[in-house]
């Protein structure tokens, strides 16, 4: 899979893309992540990628031209099979595990990091497939959302986690359903003990117990 992140601030990703499972997946070529600086596709000497909104109002709006040129340069076109062009946006669809699994099946994914007061509406109308938000709150930019999406997608790719069972029956695979309670050594810490059923060796009872804790989590 190839993930292209279109951003005004590529340096934001220096740390996250080199860290932990995501960094290892890139190093082992399980996924390719390419950073595209939108400012490289501007035409003026100041590399202007934003401008004041028509009709007045506060803030700046990202321009359509450099975004369009960047997408074209990398061969992205709205509506292409096995590809998706996504814009991070405060008014987008709420990101969830079902969308994550859908995105992980793509051959190529483009994530455009929104900024300022947003992007020119013509980008949304003619260049992208979907707007996505990761929560009902405001971020300083779409880079944070892009790295969250990238991490959640990459961990679903074959061979990334090592154990293919690790991403099965996870939290949020079903809406409102979370993972079961987990314990590890030591068996006893001060007056806190591991539930006896987990030490019983009875796999049926253990699975029943785990399912009961999933239900408790989803109702909490």
Beta strands, then each sheet from edge to edge (+ up, - down):
strand 1: 2-7
strand 2: 32-37
strand 3: 50-52
strand 4: 60-62
strand 5: 83-94
strand 6: 108-112
strand 7: 130-133
strand 8: 188-189
strand 9: 192-193
sheet 1: 2+ 1+ 6+ 5+ 7+
sheet 2: 3+ 4-
sheet 3: 8+ 9-
end
